[in-house]
Each structure stands twice: as C-alpha cells, then as structure tokens.
Amino acid sequence: MPRAELNPGEIQYNATVLSGLINLDKPPGLSSAAAVNIVKRLLPRGTRIGHAGTLDPFATGVLVLLVGNATRLCEQVMAQPKQYLATVKLDATTETLDPTSPEMPVPMTAPASRGAIDALLPRFIGLIDQRPPAYSALKLAGQPAYKLARKGKQPELAPRKVHVYGIEVIRYAWPLLELRVDCGRGTYIRSLARDIGQALGAGGYLTSLRRTRVGEFRIDAAVSLDQIRAGGVEAFLKRGLIRTDDTLRFA
C-alpha cells in the first residue's frame, strides 16, 4: 500500500481559522467541485477548502473535504487506499462507461458463467496496466480528454500502472455483476468494468459506483450535506492526526 510521509502534529492550527477534514457522503448527480462549493458557502469568507480524490457526478460515497490548513494534506490523503462497491452491466456498454450516456447493447451467444468470472478476476489484481477512460480529466496537449471526446475525437490515452489490492464478487445475476474493489490512487473503476467485460467477450459499464472507504474514512461514519447544513461545518471537522505504519488516522 502507498506509504504516507507525514508525522503526527505536522499541522499547526490557527485558533481563529477553521481547519480539519470532513468525511462527506457525496450524493448522486453532484460533481465533487459542486459539493465543495456547497460547503464553502457555509464557511467564513476566505477559508480555503478542497477535496482529496474526485468522484464522478453519478457516483456516491466518501469524499474527503479538506478545510483551512488541512488543505496541505491533500496528497497524503489521496495516497491512501480506497474501496468501492461497483455494479457492472455486462450485456451493454456506453460511451462514457457509466449511466450518463446512452446504452449500446453488446450481442453475446451466451451469458458469462460465474466460473469464468472467478477465473478471470485475478488477472486484474496486483500492479496492472490500465488505460484510462476517454471521458476523464487527464490532459492531452493541454486539454482534458473528456473535452476532446465530446468533440468526437478519440483521445489516445496511454496505459498507466495502478494497484488493485483485491476484487470480490458480491453478487452475480446476469447481466449485473456487483463487485467490491480495493485499490490505490489513480485506479479507474470505469476502466476496470470495461476491461473485465472485454475479457469475457461481453460489454461492461458501471450502472452504479459507491466509494466506501478512503484510508480511515469509512462510509458508515460519513455525513450528508443536509447534516452539515443543519449542524454547521465545525461540528464535523476531524482535527487529530496519528500515523500508524502506512495508514493515516484522523479523530
């Protein structure tokens, strides 16, 4: 797993400035930037805020917000291992590899068997080469790939090394395959859905995606935007920091 080079007490909090981290459960239909802007409007003017690791608008789950002096923890938090619950539809695909674009059926002679899936998944575990989706924020010649894709140009994105720690089948009922994925920074679950489907001779796109963990931030302890609006930002800021081996713990 990635190792975070950070010592306890590294952040020096200014008592007059709100600082800390928030474990937000991002709702569907909202970009990560839009979620940040909603919370920003609840903060004193001039307070810095950002997030550690983008979630696509259709996706839900843990989005770590960094407030005040804690914004300089961004790289360390992004380096933490992540966990997702993903539902892959295998009899079709979409241009964006998610439900935000029209479905395109993929004809098959027979549904993939559970045995074939179990035999295939180990191929996608470990340090693997993964080609990012065309609709991503990665830049080519200074332009985000998704902007090129929207213009009808196929971005040529080179495969990158990513670390997938584990994939577990939660449920399989053709054509829907539900997976739990533990992975490192930079892993695209949409690409994983595409590649698993292609290896099965099928389609493959995400119908749903929920991030359930970023390091020690877990979904069962996440708070909603409504809770933050009702209770105020300060009530949900996590300020303490302890490093244990390669894990950051916040309290």
TORKOL-4160 file (C-alpha; in steps of 0.2 Angstrom, whole numbers, padded with zeros to 4 digits, m for minus):
251
<pt num="1" X="0000" Y="0000" Z="0000"/>
<pt num="2" X="0006" Y="0018" Z="m0003"/>
<pt num="3" X="0016" Y="0025" Z="0012"/>
<pt num="4" X="0011" Y="0042" Z="0018"/>
<pt num="5" X="0026" Y="0053" Z="0024"/>
<pt num="6" X="0018" Y="0063" Z="0037"/>
<pt num="7" X="0022" Y="0065" Z="0056"/>
<pt num="8" X="0009" Y="0067" Z="0070"/>
<pt num="9" X="0006" Y="0086" Z="0074"/>
<pt num="10" X="0013" Y="0092" Z="0057"/>
<pt num="11" X="m0002" Y="0104" Z="0055"/>
<pt num="12" X="m0002" Y="0119" Z="0066"/>
<pt num="13" X="m0020" Y="0125" Z="0068"/>
<pt num="14" X="m0024" Y="0144" Z="0069"/>
<pt num="15" X="m0037" Y="0145" Z="0083"/>
<pt num="16" X="m0046" Y="0159" Z="0073"/>
<pt num="17" X="m0047" Y="0149" Z="0057"/>
<pt num="18" X="m0057" Y="0133" Z="0054"/>
<pt num="19" X="m0046" Y="0118" Z="0049"/>
<pt num="20" X="m0048" Y="0100" Z="0048"/>
<pt num="21" X="m0056" Y="0086" Z="0037"/>
<pt num="22" X="m0074" Y="0081" Z="0033"/>
<pt num="23" X="m0079" Y="0064" Z="0028"/>
<pt num="24" X="m0093" Y="0068" Z="0016"/>
<pt num="25" X="m0106" Y="0056" Z="0009"/>
<pt num="26" X="m0107" Y="0064" Z="m0009"/>
<pt num="27" X="m0125" Y="0061" Z="m0016"/>
<pt num="28" X="m0128" Y="0056" Z="m0034"/>
<pt num="29" X="m0130" Y="0069" Z="m0048"/>
<pt num="30" X="m0117" Y="0082" Z="m0040"/>
<pt num="31" X="m0099" Y="0084" Z="m0045"/>
<pt num="32" X="m0086" Y="0084" Z="m0032"/>
<pt num="33" X="m0082" Y="0103" Z="m0036"/>
<pt num="34" X="m0101" Y="0107" Z="m0033"/>
<pt num="35" X="m0101" Y="0098" Z="m0016"/>
<pt num="36" X="m0085" Y="0108" Z="m0011"/>
<pt num="37" X="m0094" Y="0124" Z="m0016"/>
<pt num="38" X="m0109" Y="0120" Z="m0006"/>
<pt num="39" X="m0099" Y="0118" Z="0010"/>
<pt num="40" X="m0088" Y="0133" Z="0005"/>
<pt num="41" X="m0103" Y="0144" Z="0006"/>
<pt num="42" X="m0105" Y="0138" Z="0024"/>
<pt num="43" X="m0088" Y="0144" Z="0029"/>
<pt num="44" X="m0081" Y="0161" Z="0034"/>
<pt num="45" X="m0076" Y="0171" Z="0019"/>
<pt num="46" X="m0058" Y="0167" Z="0013"/>
<pt num="47" X="m0057" Y="0150" Z="0021"/>
<pt num="48" X="m0048" Y="0138" Z="0010"/>
<pt num="49" X="m0057" Y="0121" Z="0005"/>
<pt num="50" X="m0054" Y="0107" Z="m0007"/>
<pt num="51" X="m0056" Y="0088" Z="m0009"/>
<pt num="52" X="m0045" Y="0073" Z="m0010"/>
<pt num="53" X="m0049" Y="0062" Z="m0024"/>
<pt num="54" X="m0063" Y="0066" Z="m0037"/>
<pt num="55" X="m0079" Y="0056" Z="m0038"/>
<pt num="56" X="m0089" Y="0056" Z="m0054"/>
<pt num="57" X="m0106" Y="0065" Z="m0053"/>
<pt num="58" X="m0116" Y="0049" Z="m0055"/>
<pt num="59" X="m0105" Y="0041" Z="m0041"/>
<pt num="60" X="m0109" Y="0042" Z="m0022"/>
<pt num="61" X="m0099" Y="0039" Z="m0006"/>
<pt num="62" X="m0084" Y="0045" Z="0003"/>
<pt num="63" X="m0077" Y="0062" Z="m0002"/>
<pt num="64" X="m0064" Y="0069" Z="0009"/>
<pt num="65" X="m0065" Y="0088" Z="0011"/>
<pt num="66" X="m0050" Y="0097" Z="0017"/>
<pt num="67" X="m0053" Y="0114" Z="0026"/>
<pt num="68" X="m0041" Y="0128" Z="0031"/>
<pt num="69" X="m0023" Y="0122" Z="0035"/>
<pt num="70" X="m0028" Y="0104" Z="0031"/>
<pt num="71" X="m0028" Y="0108" Z="0013"/>
<pt num="72" X="m0010" Y="0104" Z="0013"/>
<pt num="73" X="m0014" Y="0086" Z="0017"/>
<pt num="74" X="m0022" Y="0083" Z="0000"/>
<pt num="75" X="m0008" Y="0072" Z="m0007"/>
<pt num="76" X="m0006" Y="0062" Z="0008"/>
<pt num="77" X="m0025" Y="0058" Z="0009"/>
<pt num="78" X="m0026" Y="0055" Z="m0010"/>
<pt num="79" X="m0012" Y="0042" Z="m0007"/>
<pt num="80" X="m0022" Y="0032" Z="0005"/>
<pt num="81" X="m0030" Y="0015" Z="m0001"/>
<pt num="82" X="m0048" Y="0016" Z="m0007"/>
<pt num="83" X="m0063" Y="0004" Z="m0008"/>
<pt num="84" X="m0078" Y="0004" Z="m0020"/>
<pt num="85" X="m0094" Y="m0005" Z="m0022"/>
<pt num="86" X="m0097" Y="m0006" Z="m0041"/>
<pt num="87" X="m0111" Y="m0013" Z="m0051"/>
<pt num="88" X="m0106" Y="m0018" Z="m0069"/>
<pt num="89" X="m0118" Y="m0022" Z="m0083"/>
<pt num="90" X="m0111" Y="m0035" Z="m0095"/>
<pt num="91" X="m0123" Y="m0035" Z="m0109"/>
<pt num="92" X="m0120" Y="m0017" Z="m0115"/>
<pt num="93" X="m0108" Y="m0003" Z="m0114"/>
<pt num="94" X="m0109" Y="0016" Z="m0115"/>
<pt num="95" X="m0098" Y="0030" Z="m0122"/>
<pt num="96" X="m0094" Y="0036" Z="m0105"/>
<pt num="97" X="m0093" Y="0019" Z="m0097"/>
<pt num="98" X="m0106" Y="0025" Z="m0085"/>
<pt num="99" X="m0125" Y="0028" Z="m0085"/>
<pt num="100" X="m0123" Y="0046" Z="m0091"/>
<pt num="101" X="m0123" Y="0042" Z="m0109"/>
<pt num="102" X="m0135" Y="0031" Z="m0120"/>
<pt num="103" X="m0133" Y="0012" Z="m0118"/>
<pt num="104" X="m0127" Y="0002" Z="m0133"/>
<pt num="105" X="m0131" Y="m0017" Z="m0132"/>
<pt num="106" X="m0117" Y="m0029" Z="m0135"/>
<pt num="107" X="m0123" Y="m0046" Z="m0143"/>
<pt num="108" X="m0117" Y="m0062" Z="m0135"/>
<pt num="109" X="m0120" Y="m0080" Z="m0139"/>
<pt num="110" X="m0122" Y="m0085" Z="m0120"/>
<pt num="111" X="m0120" Y="m0076" Z="m0103"/>
<pt num="112" X="m0104" Y="m0077" Z="m0095"/>
<pt num="113" X="m0103" Y="m0090" Z="m0081"/>
<pt num="114" X="m0099" Y="m0087" Z="m0063"/>
<pt num="115" X="m0084" Y="m0099" Z="m0065"/>
<pt num="116" X="m0077" Y="m0089" Z="m0080"/>
<pt num="117" X="m0079" Y="m0073" Z="m0070"/>
<pt num="118" X="m0070" Y="m0081" Z="m0054"/>
<pt num="119" X="m0056" Y="m0087" Z="m0066"/>
<pt num="120" X="m0054" Y="m0070" Z="m0074"/>
<pt num="121" X="m0053" Y="m0058" Z="m0059"/>
<pt num="122" X="m0036" Y="m0062" Z="m0053"/>
<pt num="123" X="m0029" Y="m0055" Z="m0069"/>
<pt num="124" X="m0035" Y="m0038" Z="m0063"/>
<pt num="125" X="m0027" Y="m0039" Z="m0046"/>
<pt num="126" X="m0010" Y="m0033" Z="m0042"/>
<pt num="127" X="0001" Y="m0020" Z="m0051"/>
<pt num="128" X="m0008" Y="m0019" Z="m0068"/>
<pt num="129" X="m0008" Y="m0008" Z="m0083"/>
<pt num="130" X="m0024" Y="0001" Z="m0085"/>
<pt num="131" X="m0030" Y="0013" Z="m0100"/>
<pt num="132" X="m0040" Y="0027" Z="m0093"/>
<pt num="133" X="m0057" Y="0030" Z="m0100"/>
<pt num="134" X="m0059" Y="0043" Z="m0114"/>
<pt num="135" X="m0070" Y="0053" Z="m0103"/>
<pt num="136" X="m0058" Y="0058" Z="m0090"/>
<pt num="137" X="m0050" Y="0074" Z="m0084"/>
<pt num="138" X="m0032" Y="0068" Z="m0089"/>
<pt num="139" X="m0025" Y="0081" Z="m0101"/>
<pt num="140" X="m0018" Y="0079" Z="m0119"/>
<pt num="141" X="m0009" Y="0093" Z="m0127"/>
<pt num="142" X="m0016" Y="0104" Z="m0113"/>
<pt num="143" X="m0034" Y="0099" Z="m0115"/>
<pt num="144" X="m0044" Y="0087" Z="m0104"/>
<pt num="145" X="m0048" Y="0071" Z="m0113"/>
<pt num="146" X="m0066" Y="0072" Z="m0110"/>
<pt num="147" X="m0067" Y="0088" Z="m0120"/>
<pt num="148" X="m0059" Y="0080" Z="m0134"/>
<pt num="149" X="m0071" Y="0065" Z="m0133"/>
<pt num="150" X="m0086" Y="0077" Z="m0133"/>
<pt num="151" X="m0079" Y="0084" Z="m0150"/>
<pt num="152" X="m0079" Y="0067" Z="m0157"/>
<pt num="153" X="m0060" Y="0065" Z="m0156"/>
<pt num="154" X="m0054" Y="0049" Z="m0148"/>
<pt num="155" X="m0041" Y="0053" Z="m0135"/>
<pt num="156" X="m0026" Y="0042" Z="m0136"/>
<pt num="157" X="m0023" Y="0039" Z="m0118"/>
<pt num="158" X="m0008" Y="0028" Z="m0114"/>
<pt num="159" X="m0010" Y="0014" Z="m0101"/>
<pt num="160" X="m0004" Y="0018" Z="m0083"/>
<pt num="161" X="0002" Y="0007" Z="m0069"/>
<pt num="162" X="m0011" Y="0006" Z="m0055"/>
<pt num="163" X="m0013" Y="m0005" Z="m0040"/>
<pt num="164" X="m0028" Y="m0016" Z="m0037"/>
<pt num="165" X="m0027" Y="m0024" Z="m0020"/>
<pt num="166" X="m0042" Y="m0035" Z="m0021"/>
<pt num="167" X="m0058" Y="m0039" Z="m0031"/>
<pt num="168" X="m0073" Y="m0048" Z="m0023"/>
<pt num="169" X="m0089" Y="m0054" Z="m0031"/>
<pt num="170" X="m0103" Y="m0048" Z="m0020"/>
<pt num="171" X="m0117" Y="m0054" Z="m0031"/>
<pt num="172" X="m0119" Y="m0060" Z="m0049"/>
<pt num="173" X="m0136" Y="m0062" Z="m0059"/>
<pt num="174" X="m0133" Y="m0059" Z="m0077"/>
<pt num="175" X="m0131" Y="m0046" Z="m0084"/>
<pt num="176" X="m0127" Y="m0037" Z="m0067"/>
<pt num="177" X="m0110" Y="m0041" Z="m0058"/>
<pt num="178" X="m0108" Y="m0032" Z="m0041"/>
<pt num="179" X="m0090" Y="m0031" Z="m0035"/>
<pt num="180" X="m0080" Y="m0024" Z="m0020"/>
<pt num="181" X="m0064" Y="m0017" Z="m0026"/>
<pt num="182" X="m0049" Y="m0012" Z="m0015"/>
<pt num="183" X="m0037" Y="m0001" Z="m0025"/>
<pt num="184" X="m0024" Y="0013" Z="m0024"/>
<pt num="185" X="m0023" Y="0030" Z="m0031"/>
<pt num="186" X="m0027" Y="0033" Z="m0049"/>
<pt num="187" X="m0037" Y="0017" Z="m0052"/>
<pt num="188" X="m0052" Y="0020" Z="m0064"/>
<pt num="189" X="m0067" Y="0008" Z="m0059"/>
<pt num="190" X="m0075" Y="0013" Z="m0076"/>
<pt num="191" X="m0060" Y="0006" Z="m0085"/>
<pt num="192" X="m0060" Y="m0010" Z="m0074"/>
<pt num="193" X="m0078" Y="m0013" Z="m0079"/>
<pt num="194" X="m0074" Y="m0011" Z="m0097"/>
<pt num="195" X="m0059" Y="m0022" Z="m0096"/>
<pt num="196" X="m0067" Y="m0036" Z="m0087"/>
<pt num="197" X="m0082" Y="m0036" Z="m0099"/>
<pt num="198" X="m0070" Y="m0036" Z="m0114"/>
<pt num="199" X="m0060" Y="m0051" Z="m0107"/>
<pt num="200" X="m0077" Y="m0060" Z="m0105"/>
<pt num="201" X="m0081" Y="m0056" Z="m0123"/>
<pt num="202" X="m0095" Y="m0045" Z="m0117"/>
<pt num="203" X="m0099" Y="m0027" Z="m0114"/>
<pt num="204" X="m0096" Y="m0018" Z="m0097"/>
<pt num="205" X="m0100" Y="m0002" Z="m0090"/>
<pt num="206" X="m0105" Y="0005" Z="m0072"/>
<pt num="207" X="m0123" Y="0007" Z="m0068"/>
<pt num="208" X="m0118" Y="0012" Z="m0050"/>
<pt num="209" X="m0102" Y="0016" Z="m0040"/>
<pt num="210" X="m0101" Y="0020" Z="m0022"/>
<pt num="211" X="m0084" Y="0024" Z="m0013"/>
<pt num="212" X="m0085" Y="0016" Z="0004"/>
<pt num="213" X="m0068" Y="0020" Z="0011"/>
<pt num="214" X="m0053" Y="0032" Z="0009"/>
<pt num="215" X="m0040" Y="0027" Z="0021"/>
<pt num="216" X="m0048" Y="0028" Z="0038"/>
<pt num="217" X="m0063" Y="0037" Z="0032"/>
<pt num="218" X="m0077" Y="0025" Z="0030"/>
<pt num="219" X="m0094" Y="0027" Z="0023"/>
<pt num="220" X="m0103" Y="0022" Z="0039"/>
<pt num="221" X="m0096" Y="0037" Z="0048"/>
<pt num="222" X="m0099" Y="0049" Z="0033"/>
<pt num="223" X="m0110" Y="0064" Z="0035"/>
<pt num="224" X="m0123" Y="0071" Z="0022"/>
<pt num="225" X="m0123" Y="0089" Z="0015"/>
<pt num="226" X="m0140" Y="0091" Z="0025"/>
<pt num="227" X="m0132" Y="0086" Z="0041"/>
<pt num="228" X="m0118" Y="0099" Z="0038"/>
<pt num="229" X="m0131" Y="0112" Z="0033"/>
<pt num="230" X="m0140" Y="0109" Z="0049"/>
<pt num="231" X="m0126" Y="0106" Z="0062"/>
<pt num="232" X="m0113" Y="0118" Z="0054"/>
<pt num="233" X="m0096" Y="0114" Z="0047"/>
<pt num="234" X="m0086" Y="0115" Z="0063"/>
<pt num="235" X="m0096" Y="0101" Z="0071"/>
<pt num="236" X="m0090" Y="0088" Z="0058"/>
<pt num="237" X="m0072" Y="0093" Z="0056"/>
<pt num="238" X="m0059" Y="0080" Z="0061"/>
<pt num="239" X="m0043" Y="0088" Z="0068"/>
<pt num="240" X="m0032" Y="0075" Z="0076"/>
<pt num="241" X="m0019" Y="0065" Z="0066"/>
<pt num="242" X="m0010" Y="0049" Z="0070"/>
<pt num="243" X="0001" Y="0039" Z="0058"/>
<pt num="244" X="0002" Y="0021" Z="0061"/>
<pt num="245" X="0014" Y="0012" Z="0049"/>
<pt num="246" X="0007" Y="0016" Z="0031"/>
<pt num="247" X="m0010" Y="0022" Z="0037"/>
<pt num="248" X="m0016" Y="0040" Z="0042"/>
<pt num="249" X="m0029" Y="0040" Z="0056"/>
<pt num="250" X="m0040" Y="0055" Z="0060"/>
<pt num="251" X="m0050" Y="0059" Z="0075"/>
